Structure formats: structure tokens, C-alpha cells
Amino acid sequence: MKRQIAIMFAALTMLGALPLVSVAGDLAYVHSERIRIEYDGARDIDNQLQASVNDWKAEAREMESGIRGLMTELENQQLMLSNEALVEKQQAIQEQQLVYESFLNDVWGMSGLAARREAELWQPVIERINAIIQEIGSEGEYDMIFDASMGSIVYAAPGTDLTQQVMDTLNEGGGTE
């Protein structure tokens, strides 16, 4: 983090923007992870999410049990089955394994049901938090509010964005050697 701040100040110094930053007003931060943990309603949200997770785990266990049952059946009947019947049972097991793997991915994958359910449950709280931060930022006359958990800006007063100034200078050929 210290290295990132040092790089940012070095870049701002090279671009001639440091004086603008040094006269900036009040800066503040929030710790979103702490809010998520300590928020009174978090337990209810976590309980709702856990209920969904428990349902998905039960469904996964049923699938696993079904696959184990098919494998046991194949193992017990293997010597008595014709080649055709053996291949059919092996294919049935493979199909069930693919269904199981697909289910796991659909539930616990990157944008799976679990992630979507968590986002759905937290979305109203996040919107409320953002509104509170905006209100505190403007009423408290803060120039910027950062999220310590994510290292990002969650509020910026109008006029604190230097992006256009940097782009203008860069496009004019400034800031290069």
C-alpha cells in the first residue's frame, strides 16, 4: 500500500498535479468489510444465504449418493453384464457425473447461484450504504472518502477528478521527455 501511495505521488509530481492534491480538503475512509461483519442486519442476511447453501449442499449430496449407487451397482453386476449393458451403465455414470459437475459449477462457479444470491441479499444494504456515504461526504464537506477494505474511492467531491487535466496535458505532448 505504501508503495502504491509513493508511486501515485511520484506520478502526480511528474504531471505537475501535486500542488492541486496538497491543497485538497478533508479525506476520510470507511472499512466496508467491518460494516459487512458488524452491521446488525448481517446475521439475517448470512442466515438466508446459509439456508440456500444448505439446500444446494443437500442436492449435491443426493447427486453424489446417486453416482455412488450406480458405481456400486456396476461393480456388483460387472461380471454378469454383457458388453453392451456394461457400456450403458458406464455411460450412465459418466452422464450423472457430468450433471453433478455442471451443478457444482452452476452453484459455486464465478457467477453461480451462490454469488448471485449473496449479491441479491446484500444489494439493498449496499445501496443504502452508498447513499449514506454520499450524504456524509457532501454534508461533511469531504473531498474524498476511501474504502479501506478495497482501496478504492467511494465518494469524491465535484472538482477532485484530475483525469481530464492529465489527459489534456498528455494529449498536448506534456509530461514526456
C-alpha positions as a Markdown table, in Angstrom:
| # | Residue | x | y | z |
|---|---|---|---|---|
| 1 | Met | 0.0 | 0.0 | 0.0 |
| 2 | Lys | 2.8 | 2.4 | 0.9 |
| 3 | Arg | 4.4 | 1.6 | -2.4 |
| 4 | Gln | 1.2 | 2.4 | -4.3 |
| 5 | Ile | 1.0 | 5.8 | -2.5 |
| 6 | Ala | 4.6 | 6.6 | -3.3 |
| 7 | Ile | 4.0 | 5.7 | -7.0 |
| 8 | Met | 0.9 | 7.8 | -7.0 |
| 9 | Phe | 2.7 | 10.9 | -5.5 |
| 10 | Ala | 5.6 | 10.4 | -8.0 |
| 11 | Ala | 3.2 | 10.3 | -10.9 |
| 12 | Leu | 1.3 | 13.3 | -9.6 |
| 13 | Thr | 4.6 | 15.2 | -9.1 |
| 14 | Met | 5.7 | 14.4 | -12.7 |
| 15 | Leu | 2.4 | 15.6 | -14.1 |
| 16 | Gly | 2.6 | 18.8 | -12.1 |
| 17 | Ala | -0.6 | 17.9 | -10.2 |
| 18 | Leu | 0.8 | 17.6 | -6.7 |
| 19 | Pro | 0.1 | 21.2 | -5.7 |
| 20 | Leu | -3.6 | 20.6 | -6.6 |
| 21 | Val | -3.6 | 17.5 | -4.4 |
| 22 | Ser | -1.8 | 19.0 | -1.5 |
| 23 | Val | -4.4 | 21.7 | -1.1 |
| 24 | Ala | -7.3 | 19.2 | -1.1 |
| 25 | Gly | -9.8 | 19.3 | 1.7 |
| 26 | Asp | -10.7 | 16.6 | 4.1 |
| 27 | Leu | -10.1 | 13.0 | 3.3 |
| 28 | Ala | -11.8 | 10.1 | 5.1 |
| 29 | Tyr | -12.3 | 6.4 | 4.9 |
| 30 | Val | -14.7 | 3.6 | 5.6 |
| 31 | His | -14.0 | 0.0 | 6.2 |
| 32 | Ser | -16.6 | -1.9 | 4.2 |
| 33 | Glu | -15.6 | -5.3 | 5.5 |
| 34 | Arg | -16.1 | -4.2 | 9.0 |
| 35 | Ile | -19.5 | -2.8 | 8.1 |
| 36 | Arg | -20.4 | -6.1 | 6.5 |
| 37 | Ile | -19.3 | -8.0 | 9.6 |
| 38 | Glu | -20.7 | -5.7 | 12.3 |
| 39 | Tyr | -23.9 | -4.5 | 10.6 |
| 40 | Asp | -26.9 | -5.5 | 12.7 |
| 41 | Gly | -28.7 | -7.0 | 9.7 |
| 42 | Ala | -25.7 | -9.0 | 8.5 |
| 43 | Arg | -26.7 | -12.0 | 10.6 |
| 44 | Asp | -30.1 | -12.2 | 9.0 |
| 45 | Ile | -28.6 | -11.9 | 5.5 |
| 46 | Asp | -26.0 | -14.6 | 6.3 |
| 47 | Asn | -28.7 | -16.9 | 7.7 |
| 48 | Gln | -30.8 | -16.5 | 4.5 |
| 49 | Leu | -27.7 | -17.2 | 2.4 |
| 50 | Gln | -26.7 | -20.2 | 4.5 |
| 51 | Ala | -30.2 | -21.7 | 4.1 |
| 52 | Ser | -29.8 | -21.5 | 0.3 |
| 53 | Val | -26.3 | -23.0 | 0.6 |
| 54 | Asn | -27.6 | -25.8 | 2.8 |
| 55 | Asp | -30.3 | -26.6 | 0.2 |
| 56 | Trp | -27.6 | -26.7 | -2.6 |
| 57 | Lys | -25.3 | -28.9 | -0.5 |
| 58 | Ala | -28.2 | -31.3 | 0.2 |
| 59 | Glu | -28.9 | -31.5 | -3.6 |
| 60 | Ala | -25.2 | -32.1 | -4.3 |
| 61 | Arg | -25.1 | -34.9 | -1.6 |
| 62 | Glu | -28.1 | -36.6 | -3.3 |
| 63 | Met | -26.3 | -36.5 | -6.6 |
| 64 | Glu | -23.1 | -37.9 | -5.1 |
| 65 | Ser | -25.1 | -40.6 | -3.5 |
| 66 | Gly | -26.8 | -41.5 | -6.8 |
| 67 | Ile | -23.5 | -41.7 | -8.5 |
| 68 | Arg | -22.0 | -43.9 | -5.8 |
| 69 | Gly | -25.1 | -46.1 | -6.0 |
| 70 | Leu | -24.6 | -46.5 | -9.8 |
| 71 | Met | -20.9 | -47.3 | -9.3 |
| 72 | Thr | -21.7 | -49.9 | -6.6 |
| 73 | Glu | -24.3 | -51.4 | -8.8 |
| 74 | Leu | -21.9 | -51.6 | -11.7 |
| 75 | Glu | -19.2 | -53.1 | -9.5 |
| 76 | Asn | -21.6 | -55.8 | -8.2 |
| 77 | Gln | -23.0 | -56.7 | -11.6 |
| 78 | Gln | -19.9 | -56.2 | -13.8 |
| 79 | Leu | -19.2 | -59.9 | -14.2 |
| 80 | Met | -22.8 | -60.7 | -15.1 |
| 81 | Leu | -23.3 | -57.9 | -17.6 |
| 82 | Ser | -22.9 | -58.1 | -21.4 |
| 83 | Asn | -20.5 | -55.7 | -23.0 |
| 84 | Glu | -23.5 | -53.6 | -24.2 |
| 85 | Ala | -25.0 | -53.4 | -20.7 |
| 86 | Leu | -21.6 | -52.6 | -19.2 |
| 87 | Val | -21.1 | -49.8 | -21.6 |
| 88 | Glu | -24.6 | -48.5 | -20.9 |
| 89 | Lys | -24.0 | -48.4 | -17.2 |
| 90 | Gln | -20.6 | -46.7 | -17.6 |
| 91 | Gln | -22.2 | -44.1 | -19.8 |
| 92 | Ala | -25.0 | -43.5 | -17.3 |
| 93 | Ile | -22.4 | -43.0 | -14.6 |
| 94 | Gln | -20.5 | -40.6 | -16.8 |
| 95 | Glu | -23.6 | -38.6 | -17.6 |
| 96 | Gln | -24.5 | -38.4 | -13.9 |
| 97 | Gln | -21.0 | -37.2 | -13.1 |
| 98 | Leu | -21.3 | -34.5 | -15.8 |
| 99 | Val | -24.6 | -33.4 | -14.4 |
| 100 | Tyr | -23.1 | -33.3 | -10.9 |
| 101 | Glu | -20.1 | -31.2 | -12.1 |
| 102 | Ser | -22.3 | -28.9 | -14.0 |
| 103 | Phe | -24.5 | -28.4 | -10.9 |
| 104 | Leu | -21.4 | -27.6 | -8.8 |
| 105 | Asn | -20.3 | -25.1 | -11.3 |
| 106 | Asp | -23.7 | -23.5 | -11.7 |
| 107 | Val | -24.0 | -23.1 | -7.9 |
| 108 | Trp | -20.4 | -22.3 | -6.8 |
| 109 | Gly | -18.8 | -21.1 | -10.0 |
| 110 | Met | -17.6 | -17.5 | -10.5 |
| 111 | Ser | -21.1 | -16.1 | -11.2 |
| 112 | Gly | -23.0 | -19.0 | -9.9 |
| 113 | Leu | -26.2 | -19.2 | -7.9 |
| 114 | Ala | -24.4 | -18.7 | -4.6 |
| 115 | Ala | -22.7 | -15.5 | -5.7 |
| 116 | Arg | -25.9 | -14.2 | -7.3 |
| 117 | Arg | -27.9 | -15.0 | -4.2 |
| 118 | Glu | -25.4 | -13.2 | -1.9 |
| 119 | Ala | -25.4 | -10.2 | -4.2 |
| 120 | Glu | -29.2 | -10.2 | -4.3 |
| 121 | Leu | -29.4 | -10.3 | -0.5 |
| 122 | Trp | -26.7 | -7.6 | 0.0 |
| 123 | Gln | -27.8 | -5.2 | -2.8 |
| 124 | Pro | -30.3 | -3.2 | -0.8 |
| 125 | Val | -27.8 | -2.8 | 2.0 |
| 126 | Ile | -25.1 | -1.8 | -0.4 |
| 127 | Glu | -27.3 | 0.8 | -2.0 |
| 128 | Arg | -28.2 | 2.2 | 1.5 |
| 129 | Ile | -24.5 | 2.3 | 2.5 |
| 130 | Asn | -23.6 | 4.1 | -0.7 |
| 131 | Ala | -26.4 | 6.7 | -0.1 |
| 132 | Ile | -25.2 | 7.2 | 3.4 |
| 133 | Ile | -21.6 | 7.7 | 2.2 |
| 134 | Gln | -22.8 | 10.2 | -0.4 |
| 135 | Glu | -24.8 | 12.1 | 2.2 |
| 136 | Ile | -21.9 | 12.1 | 4.8 |
| 137 | Gly | -19.5 | 13.1 | 2.0 |
| 138 | Ser | -21.5 | 16.1 | 0.8 |
| 139 | Glu | -22.8 | 17.3 | 4.2 |
| 140 | Gly | -19.4 | 16.7 | 5.9 |
| 141 | Glu | -17.7 | 18.6 | 3.1 |
| 142 | Tyr | -15.3 | 15.8 | 2.5 |
| 143 | Asp | -13.4 | 15.8 | -0.8 |
| 144 | Met | -12.9 | 12.1 | -0.9 |
| 145 | Ile | -13.9 | 9.0 | 1.1 |
| 146 | Phe | -12.0 | 5.8 | 0.5 |
| 147 | Asp | -12.9 | 2.2 | 1.3 |
| 148 | Ala | -10.0 | 0.8 | 3.3 |
| 149 | Ser | -11.1 | -2.8 | 2.6 |
| 150 | Met | -11.0 | -2.4 | -1.2 |
| 151 | Gly | -8.5 | 0.5 | -1.6 |
| 152 | Ser | -11.0 | 2.4 | -3.8 |
| 153 | Ile | -12.7 | 5.8 | -3.8 |
| 154 | Val | -16.4 | 5.5 | -2.6 |
| 155 | Tyr | -17.1 | 9.3 | -2.7 |
| 156 | Ala | -15.4 | 12.2 | -4.5 |
| 157 | Ala | -16.5 | 15.8 | -4.3 |
| 158 | Pro | -17.0 | 17.5 | -7.6 |
| 159 | Gly | -13.8 | 19.1 | -8.9 |
| 160 | Thr | -11.5 | 16.5 | -7.4 |
| 161 | Asp | -11.2 | 14.4 | -10.5 |
| 162 | Leu | -7.9 | 15.2 | -12.3 |
| 163 | Thr | -8.4 | 12.8 | -15.2 |
| 164 | Gln | -9.3 | 15.4 | -17.8 |
| 165 | Gln | -6.4 | 17.6 | -16.8 |
| 166 | Val | -4.0 | 14.7 | -17.1 |
| 167 | Met | -5.4 | 13.7 | -20.4 |
| 168 | Asp | -5.3 | 17.2 | -21.8 |
| 169 | Thr | -1.7 | 17.6 | -20.7 |
| 170 | Leu | -0.8 | 14.2 | -22.1 |
| 171 | Asn | -2.6 | 14.9 | -25.4 |
| 172 | Glu | -0.8 | 18.2 | -25.7 |
| 173 | Gly | 2.5 | 16.3 | -25.5 |
| 174 | Gly | 3.2 | 17.4 | -22.0 |
| 175 | Gly | 4.6 | 15.2 | -19.3 |
| 176 | Thr | 7.0 | 13.5 | -21.7 |
| 177 | Glu | 10.7 | 13.8 | -22.1 |
